């Protein structure tokens, strides 16, 4: 299902034209191999969220070959430095990401972990300013209690693909992925500990801010 008119897609792509040679090379790699990445518009949005929150500790769940990691880590670097956790299930992808991150000059900020993202987040020390969640969509609901535990009060959860190519609008689609997105959306919007909003950029992102104790909307 097409959720954006072609003219709007072209307009947004022009606005998101970053002119960065490394990112363009990564985008070409993704297009060539049909590897899903967040792309420049969502990348810029994530970078902006990191900058606006002043984030110094970011945990990325489902990092691929490092495209989104570059956007997040550049935001942390601009905030004065810190840590960005890159997690991916595949050792080859992790090795490839290390190469891109090194070329971006961000190796000192990025911590690499090969394994299941929710378990890695659960085992990580401390809390995080921003958590970016882009794992298997059927696993979104089960990941949220761990995310909530590891996100600091006032911290920001960014969760991708929350329109799931329009399939969430099809009541006949009861696939694990579509139902996972629906249930995660319900959980976040009904949770009194979050202020949440759905941003309909490309395939949709939910931004959820964890409330400080005693705070209200």
Backbone as CSV, one residue per row, in Angstrom:
resi,resn,N_x,N_y,N_z,CA_x,CA_y,CA_z,C_x,C_y,C_z
1,UNK,0.844,-1.192,0.000,0.000,0.000,0.000,0.882,1.245,0.000
2,UNK,0.659,2.157,-0.948,1.418,3.398,-1.021,0.849,4.394,-0.021
3,UNK,1.646,4.801,0.945,1.179,5.716,1.979,1.545,7.161,1.692
4,UNK,2.452,7.382,0.751,2.866,8.728,0.391,2.786,8.899,-1.116
5,UNK,2.280,10.032,-1.554,2.219,10.327,-2.976,3.631,10.451,-3.543
6,UNK,3.852,10.025,-4.777,5.188,10.118,-5.375,5.766,11.529,-5.306
7,UNK,4.923,12.538,-5.505,5.404,13.918,-5.453,5.916,14.280,-4.056
8,UNK,5.241,13.766,-3.028,5.665,14.036,-1.661,6.971,13.311,-1.352
9,UNK,7.092,12.062,-1.834,8.333,11.315,-1.647,9.505,12.068,-2.264
10,UNK,9.315,12.561,-3.484,10.377,13.306,-4.170,10.741,14.574,-3.396
11,UNK,9.739,15.258,-2.872,9.981,16.487,-2.118,10.785,16.196,-0.849
12,UNK,10.382,15.159,-0.107,11.071,14.812,1.135,12.503,14.364,0.842
13,UNK,12.693,13.603,-0.228,14.031,13.157,-0.584,14.946,14.340,-0.896
14,UNK,14.415,15.342,-1.565,15.219,16.527,-1.865,15.606,17.259,-0.586
15,UNK,14.661,17.378,0.340,14.960,18.035,1.599,16.004,17.271,2.412
16,UNK,16.009,15.957,2.268,16.915,15.112,3.050,18.247,14.869,2.345
17,UNK,18.491,15.548,1.250,19.745,15.356,0.505,20.901,15.931,1.319
18,UNK,21.654,15.058,1.972,22.701,15.464,2.904,24.036,15.762,2.214
19,UNK,24.251,15.220,1.014,25.484,15.466,0.293,26.722,14.833,0.909
20,UNK,26.521,13.857,1.780,27.645,13.216,2.473,28.126,12.012,1.669
21,UNK,29.388,11.986,1.238,29.878,10.886,0.392,29.796,9.511,1.063
22,UNK,30.134,9.435,2.341,30.106,8.138,3.027,28.677,7.616,3.141
23,UNK,27.754,8.458,3.558,26.368,8.026,3.675,25.804,7.625,2.317
24,UNK,26.162,8.364,1.278,25.692,7.998,-0.062,26.238,6.637,-0.475
25,UNK,27.479,6.360,-0.137,28.045,5.049,-0.456,27.301,3.950,0.290
26,UNK,26.951,4.209,1.528,26.194,3.236,2.313,24.788,3.060,1.736
27,UNK,24.172,4.135,1.295,22.845,4.057,0.678,22.878,3.265,-0.625
28,UNK,23.950,3.444,-1.384,24.104,2.684,-2.624,24.293,1.204,-2.330
29,UNK,25.043,0.883,-1.289,25.230,-0.515,-0.886,23.887,-1.139,-0.516
30,UNK,23.077,-0.392,0.243,21.767,-0.904,0.649,20.863,-1.118,-0.555
31,UNK,20.862,-0.153,-1.476,20.013,-0.274,-2.667,20.456,-1.434,-3.538
32,UNK,21.750,-1.600,-3.705,22.294,-2.670,-4.551,21.903,-4.045,-4.030
33,UNK,21.972,-4.219,-2.708,21.723,-5.523,-2.092,20.330,-5.637,-1.492
34,UNK,19.509,-4.607,-1.732,18.141,-4.580,-1.206,18.136,-4.818,0.301
35,UNK,19.048,-4.135,0.972,19.165,-4.244,2.428,18.391,-3.082,3.051
36,UNK,17.452,-3.357,3.945,16.634,-2.275,4.511,17.437,-1.376,5.461
37,UNK,17.419,-0.075,5.197,18.010,0.918,6.090,16.975,2.018,6.328
38,UNK,17.227,2.875,7.297,16.246,3.914,7.599,16.254,5.020,6.543
39,UNK,17.331,5.167,5.797,17.389,6.176,4.752,17.649,7.572,5.299
40,UNK,17.907,8.532,4.406,18.329,9.864,4.849,17.283,10.648,5.627
41,UNK,16.005,10.577,5.249,14.999,11.375,5.955,14.858,10.931,7.408
42,UNK,14.729,9.633,7.617,14.623,9.129,8.989,15.956,9.237,9.719
43,UNK,17.061,9.093,8.977,18.373,9.271,9.592,18.546,10.669,10.148
44,UNK,18.178,11.667,9.351,18.257,13.049,9.815,17.347,13.280,11.010
45,UNK,16.173,12.656,10.988,15.237,12.816,12.101,15.822,12.228,13.387
46,UNK,16.410,11.035,13.298,17.029,10.421,14.479,18.187,11.268,14.999
47,UNK,18.991,11.777,14.079,20.103,12.660,14.458,19.571,13.881,15.198
48,UNK,18.486,14.463,14.699,17.898,15.625,15.341,17.398,15.300,16.737
49,UNK,16.773,14.137,16.914,16.275,13.749,18.228,17.429,13.583,19.223
50,UNK,18.528,13.005,18.781,19.709,12.863,19.642,20.238,14.241,20.038
51,UNK,20.301,15.152,19.082,20.806,16.494,19.369,19.866,17.240,20.320
52,UNK,18.568,17.153,20.079,17.608,17.894,20.902,17.600,17.415,22.348
53,UNK,17.818,16.119,22.558,17.819,15.564,23.914,19.184,15.680,24.582
54,UNK,20.201,16.096,23.829,21.552,16.153,24.387,22.093,14.779,24.752
55,UNK,21.627,13.752,24.050,21.947,12.367,24.418,23.447,12.100,24.384
56,UNK,23.916,11.398,25.405,25.306,10.957,25.461,25.429,9.435,25.471
57,UNK,24.313,8.756,25.787,24.291,7.284,25.766,23.090,6.845,24.928
58,UNK,23.382,6.127,23.842,22.358,5.671,22.905,22.511,4.169,22.711
59,UNK,21.388,3.458,22.753,21.396,2.020,22.482,20.558,1.772,21.246
60,UNK,21.175,1.116,20.271,20.498,0.815,19.007,20.202,-0.673,18.939
61,UNK,18.928,-1.006,18.801,18.490,-2.397,18.747,18.199,-2.755,17.289
62,UNK,19.068,-3.557,16.700,18.933,-3.908,15.302,19.632,-2.878,14.449
63,UNK,20.947,-3.018,14.299,21.774,-1.946,13.736,22.209,-2.175,12.298
64,UNK,21.919,-3.371,11.739,22.325,-3.631,10.368,23.815,-3.449,10.155
65,UNK,24.188,-2.885,9.005,25.619,-2.701,8.724,26.114,-1.316,9.142
66,UNK,25.309,-0.612,9.950,25.811,0.589,10.596,25.341,1.918,10.043
67,UNK,24.412,1.914,9.085,23.956,3.176,8.505,23.302,4.074,9.556
68,UNK,22.327,3.539,10.265,21.672,4.345,11.297,22.633,4.674,12.430
69,UNK,23.598,3.797,12.675,24.586,4.039,13.724,25.383,5.303,13.439
70,UNK,25.732,5.516,12.176,26.479,6.725,11.813,25.670,7.970,12.155
71,UNK,24.382,7.979,11.804,23.535,9.128,12.121,23.468,9.366,13.635
72,UNK,23.256,8.303,14.396,23.138,8.435,15.850,24.455,8.861,16.480
73,UNK,25.547,8.243,16.051,26.849,8.541,16.638,27.311,9.957,16.320
74,UNK,26.985,10.447,15.141,27.327,11.834,14.818,26.581,12.804,15.726
75,UNK,25.348,12.447,16.082,24.611,13.272,17.029,25.253,13.271,18.403
76,UNK,25.656,12.103,18.872,26.320,11.996,20.174,27.645,12.752,20.159
77,UNK,28.399,12.623,19.063,29.660,13.352,18.955,29.432,14.855,19.052
78,UNK,28.391,15.339,18.380,28.084,16.773,18.425,27.625,17.212,19.809
79,UNK,27.112,16.285,20.612,26.695,16.588,21.978,27.860,16.575,22.962
80,UNK,29.049,16.286,22.475,30.219,16.276,23.337,30.823,14.910,23.571
81,UNK,30.245,13.878,22.925,30.794,12.531,23.057,29.994,11.664,24.009
82,UNK,30.258,10.376,23.950,29.545,9.419,24.789,29.660,8.033,24.216
83,UNK,28.553,7.280,24.213,28.547,5.894,23.752,27.321,5.602,22.911
84,UNK,27.530,4.866,21.838,26.434,4.345,21.019,26.646,2.849,20.891
85,UNK,25.644,2.065,21.300,25.736,0.612,21.250,25.138,0.115,19.937
86,UNK,25.978,-0.552,19.149,25.568,-1.174,17.884,25.334,-2.653,18.159
87,UNK,24.110,-3.132,17.939,23.800,-4.539,18.175,23.206,-5.156,16.921
88,UNK,23.732,-6.308,16.566,23.250,-7.025,15.386,23.488,-8.507,15.606
89,UNK,22.642,-9.319,15.011,22.701,-10.764,15.242,23.777,-11.458,14.425
90,UNK,24.319,-10.799,13.404,25.200,-11.447,12.438,26.618,-10.898,12.553
91,UNK,27.593,-11.800,12.723,28.982,-11.374,12.909,29.525,-10.672,11.672
92,UNK,29.131,-11.128,10.491,29.614,-10.492,9.269,29.105,-9.055,9.162
93,UNK,27.843,-8.833,9.506,27.312,-7.476,9.498,28.035,-6.600,10.514
94,UNK,28.348,-7.163,11.666,29.066,-6.405,12.680,30.453,-6.003,12.180
95,UNK,31.131,-6.926,11.508,32.457,-6.609,10.971,32.357,-5.525,9.900
96,UNK,31.344,-5.628,9.045,31.165,-4.604,8.020,30.891,-3.247,8.668
97,UNK,30.043,-3.237,9.694,29.721,-1.980,10.374,30.965,-1.345,10.975
98,UNK,31.845,-2.163,11.530,33.085,-1.626,12.099,33.886,-0.863,11.042
99,UNK,33.886,-1.381,9.812,34.599,-0.715,8.736,34.002,0.645,8.405
100,UNK,32.674,0.685,8.278,32.014,1.959,7.989,32.207,2.952,9.124
101,UNK,32.046,2.499,10.353,32.177,3.382,11.513,33.593,3.937,11.607
102,UNK,34.575,3.099,11.300,35.969,3.567,11.321,36.181,4.646,10.257
103,UNK,35.637,4.413,9.074,35.772,5.408,8.012,35.079,6.724,8.374
104,UNK,34.014,6.629,9.151,33.299,7.833,9.588,34.015,8.550,10.727
105,UNK,35.064,7.935,11.268,35.804,8.540,12.369,35.075,8.483,13.694
106,UNK,34.237,7.453,13.869,33.389,7.376,15.054,33.677,6.158,15.926
107,UNK,34.774,5.456,15.649,35.054,4.196,16.345,35.162,4.372,17.851
108,UNK,35.646,5.512,18.309,35.831,5.714,19.747,34.507,5.804,20.499
109,UNK,33.418,6.056,19.764,32.111,6.212,20.406,31.265,4.949,20.386
110,UNK,31.535,4.032,19.477,30.615,2.925,19.209,31.085,1.652,19.901
111,UNK,30.155,0.994,20.587,30.397,-0.288,21.243,29.643,-1.356,20.451
112,UNK,30.339,-2.374,19.994,29.745,-3.385,19.124,29.387,-4.632,19.919
113,UNK,28.190,-5.148,19.635,27.745,-6.387,20.279,27.058,-7.263,19.242
114,UNK,27.501,-8.520,19.153,26.871,-9.487,18.254,25.959,-10.383,19.090
115,UNK,24.682,-10.366,18.765,23.743,-11.192,19.508,22.340,-10.623,19.426
116,UNK,21.449,-11.211,20.186,20.043,-10.795,20.194,19.929,-9.462,20.935
117,UNK,19.228,-8.507,20.327,19.262,-7.128,20.793,18.616,-6.936,22.157
118,UNK,17.485,-7.598,22.407,16.794,-7.398,23.685,17.653,-7.917,24.834
119,UNK,18.272,-9.070,24.640,19.160,-9.621,25.670,20.357,-8.705,25.892
120,UNK,20.896,-8.145,24.809,22.038,-7.239,24.928,21.658,-5.985,25.701
121,UNK,20.462,-5.455,25.445,20.013,-4.279,26.179,19.818,-4.607,27.651
122,UNK,19.225,-5.753,27.927,18.993,-6.154,29.314,20.311,-6.263,30.087
123,UNK,21.355,-6.719,29.421,22.645,-6.953,30.083,23.519,-5.703,30.135
124,UNK,23.173,-4.676,29.388,23.992,-3.461,29.362,23.918,-2.738,30.704
125,UNK,25.027,-2.133,31.093,25.078,-1.416,32.359,24.425,-0.041,32.229
126,UNK,23.720,0.345,33.271,23.167,1.682,33.332,21.943,1.888,32.459
127,UNK,21.529,3.140,32.369,20.382,3.515,31.558,20.848,4.353,30.372
128,UNK,19.918,4.600,29.446,20.256,5.274,28.206,19.362,6.488,27.991
129,UNK,19.933,7.470,27.292,19.195,8.695,26.968,18.242,8.471,25.796
130,UNK,18.683,7.688,24.822,17.881,7.372,23.643,18.032,5.882,23.346
131,UNK,16.932,5.217,23.064,16.955,3.836,22.576,16.233,3.818,21.239
132,UNK,16.919,3.298,20.225,16.345,3.179,18.884,16.034,1.710,18.641
133,UNK,14.771,1.403,18.402,14.303,0.019,18.297,13.895,-0.275,16.859
134,UNK,14.631,-1.190,16.218,14.348,-1.560,14.829,14.585,-3.058,14.630
135,UNK,14.071,-3.855,15.568,14.264,-5.300,15.515,13.128,-5.947,14.726
136,UNK,13.052,-7.268,14.757,11.957,-7.993,14.114,10.637,-7.512,14.702
137,UNK,9.708,-7.158,13.835,8.502,-6.463,14.282,7.629,-7.311,15.205
138,UNK,7.628,-8.612,15.007,6.849,-9.480,15.886,7.392,-9.469,17.317
139,UNK,8.653,-9.030,17.479,9.276,-8.991,18.804,9.139,-7.644,19.490
140,UNK,8.516,-6.684,18.837,8.377,-5.364,19.443,7.677,-5.403,20.802
141,UNK,6.505,-6.053,20.939,5.826,-6.006,22.236,6.670,-6.568,23.382
142,UNK,7.331,-7.691,23.158,8.131,-8.304,24.220,9.354,-7.472,24.578
143,UNK,9.798,-6.620,23.649,10.989,-5.804,23.919,10.687,-4.606,24.803
144,UNK,9.436,-4.163,24.827,9.125,-2.884,25.468,9.350,-2.859,26.980
145,UNK,9.068,-3.926,27.738,9.389,-3.867,29.168,10.881,-3.677,29.448
146,UNK,11.726,-4.289,28.637,13.171,-4.124,28.820,13.584,-2.706,28.434
147,UNK,13.028,-2.208,27.339,13.301,-0.828,26.928,12.931,0.142,28.049
148,UNK,11.769,-0.053,28.613,11.292,0.852,29.664,12.214,0.832,30.875
149,UNK,12.701,-0.337,31.212,13.605,-0.468,32.350,14.934,0.245,32.103
150,UNK,15.419,0.212,30.848,16.754,0.719,30.541,16.760,2.158,30.030
151,UNK,15.594,2.750,29.839,15.509,4.130,29.383,15.408,5.041,30.598
152,UNK,16.264,6.047,30.651,16.235,6.944,31.815,14.956,7.786,31.808
153,UNK,14.508,8.250,32.973,13.394,9.204,32.994,13.746,10.432,32.157
154,UNK,12.829,10.823,31.301,13.098,11.909,30.374,13.756,11.455,29.095
155,UNK,14.102,10.161,29.022,14.744,9.614,27.830,13.748,9.364,26.722
156,UNK,14.287,9.079,25.535,13.465,8.992,24.336,13.594,7.616,23.688
157,UNK,12.452,7.002,23.402,12.391,5.785,22.599,11.972,6.160,21.185
158,UNK,12.751,5.697,20.208,12.393,5.838,18.801,12.188,4.423,18.267
159,UNK,11.028,4.150,17.725,10.729,2.798,17.245,10.242,2.885,15.795
160,UNK,10.885,2.124,14.926,10.717,2.284,13.486,9.667,1.333,12.914
161,UNK,9.210,1.655,11.690,8.286,0.820,10.908,6.926,0.644,11.577
162,UNK,6.410,1.710,12.165,5.169,1.602,12.907,3.925,1.776,12.039
163,UNK,4.105,1.930,10.747,2.989,1.826,9.799,3.061,0.516,9.023
164,UNK,4.202,-0.129,9.087,4.444,-1.444,8.486,3.874,-1.533,7.066
165,UNK,4.310,-0.588,6.234,3.947,-0.552,4.813,2.425,-0.497,4.605
166,UNK,1.717,0.047,5.574,0.267,0.153,5.483,-0.473,-1.106,5.886
167,UNK,0.250,-2.174,6.213,-0.410,-3.439,6.514,-1.187,-3.396,7.827
168,UNK,-0.831,-2.469,8.731,-1.583,-2.354,9.984,-3.006,-1.868,9.732
169,UNK,-3.243,-1.273,8.556,-4.579,-0.781,8.224,-5.477,-1.863,7.637
170,UNK,-4.891,-3.008,7.337,-5.626,-4.130,6.756,-6.054,-5.068,7.879
171,UNK,-7.330,-5.028,8.240,-7.817,-5.861,9.346,-7.657,-7.350,9.064
172,UNK,-7.515,-7.698,7.785,-7.348,-9.101,7.444,-5.921,-9.592,7.574
173,UNK,-4.990,-8.674,7.785,-3.584,-9.058,7.934,-3.310,-9.343,9.404
174,UNK,-3.276,-10.617,9.743,-2.992,-11.024,11.120,-1.621,-11.684,11.215
175,UNK,-0.704,-11.237,10.389,0.654,-11.770,10.428,1.320,-11.374,11.750
176,UNK,2.319,-12.146,12.206,3.007,-11.799,13.455,3.619,-10.407,13.421
177,UNK,4.103,-9.984,12.247,4.728,-8.666,12.140,3.698,-7.550,12.294
178,UNK,2.597,-7.642,11.539,1.569,-6.604,11.624,0.953,-6.545,13.021
179,UNK,0.673,-7.714,13.595,0.100,-7.732,14.936,1.104,-7.229,15.974
180,UNK,2.396,-7.506,15.755,3.416,-7.000,16.670,3.472,-5.489,16.677
181,UNK,3.373,-4.890,15.488,3.372,-3.432,15.387,2.120,-2.855,16.035
182,UNK,0.974,-3.474,15.778,-0.272,-2.990,16.381,-0.208,-3.043,17.909
183,UNK,0.263,-4.161,18.440,0.281,-4.336,19.892,1.295,-3.390,20.543
184,UNK,2.452,-3.215,19.926,3.441,-2.292,20.475,2.900,-0.863,20.482
185,UNK,2.174,-0.499,19.432,1.562,0.832,19.376,0.553,1.011,20.496
186,UNK,-0.299,-0.002,20.686,-1.293,0.068,21.764,-0.607,0.200,23.115
187,UNK,0.443,-0.585,23.338,1.143,-0.572,24.618,1.739,0.805,24.913
188,UNK,2.357,1.413,23.919,3.018,2.698,24.145,2.008,3.818,24.366
189,UNK,0.936,3.821,23.578,-0.031,4.911,23.691,-0.935,4.768,24.917
190,UNK,-1.003,3.590,25.504,-1.825,3.401,26.702,-0.999,3.415,27.983
191,UNK,0.316,3.545,27.868,1.198,3.501,29.027,1.295,4.891,29.650
192,UNK,0.864,5.058,30.904,0.915,6.383,31.530,2.329,6.884,31.800
193,UNK,3.319,6.025,31.632,4.704,6.439,31.848,5.348,7.030,30.603
194,UNK,4.595,7.098,29.503,5.131,7.641,28.260,4.242,8.749,27.720
195,UNK,4.881,9.707,27.066,4.214,10.614,26.138,4.644,10.182,24.744
196,UNK,3.696,9.791,23.905,4.041,9.175,22.626,3.354,9.888,21.468
197,UNK,4.022,9.845,20.321,3.445,10.404,19.104,3.911,9.566,17.915
198,UNK,3.007,9.352,16.971,3.339,8.651,15.735,3.687,9.683,14.674
199,UNK,4.898,9.591,14.150,5.374,10.501,13.115,5.287,9.766,11.778
200,UNK,4.418,10.181,10.866,4.221,9.427,9.619,5.274,9.753,8.561
201,UNK,6.535,9.607,8.935,7.624,9.806,7.998,8.009,8.446,7.426
202,UNK,7.934,8.318,6.081,8.163,7.046,5.400,7.300,5.947,6.001
203,UNK,7.907,4.947,6.667,7.118,3.826,7.178,6.670,4.045,8.620
204,UNK,6.793,5.262,9.091,6.262,5.602,10.406,7.231,5.353,11.546
205,UNK,7.365,6.355,12.413,8.170,6.222,13.624,7.340,6.669,14.814
206,UNK,7.398,5.908,15.887,6.818,6.371,17.144,7.930,6.944,18.001
207,UNK,7.692,8.149,18.489,8.595,8.788,19.433,7.892,8.782,20.780
208,UNK,8.532,8.183,21.780,7.918,8.085,23.104,8.912,8.568,24.160
209,UNK,8.512,9.573,24.904,9.355,10.117,25.968,8.914,9.534,27.298
210,UNK,9.850,8.963,28.019,9.551,8.400,29.329,9.436,9.527,30.349
211,UNK,8.299,9.588,31.014,8.052,10.655,31.952,8.927,10.530,33.205
212,UNK,9.313,11.690,33.731,9.964,11.686,35.028,8.940,11.326,36.104
213,UNK,9.421,10.774,37.195,8.515,10.352,38.268,7.735,11.549,38.790
214,UNK,6.435,11.385,38.877,5.581,12.453,39.380,5.136,13.431,38.324
215,UNK,5.697,13.317,37.105,5.305,14.235,36.044,4.013,13.770,35.399
216,UNK,3.261,14.695,34.862,2.035,14.374,34.157,2.054,15.062,32.822
217,UNK,1.153,14.649,31.947,1.081,15.232,30.616,0.504,16.639,30.656
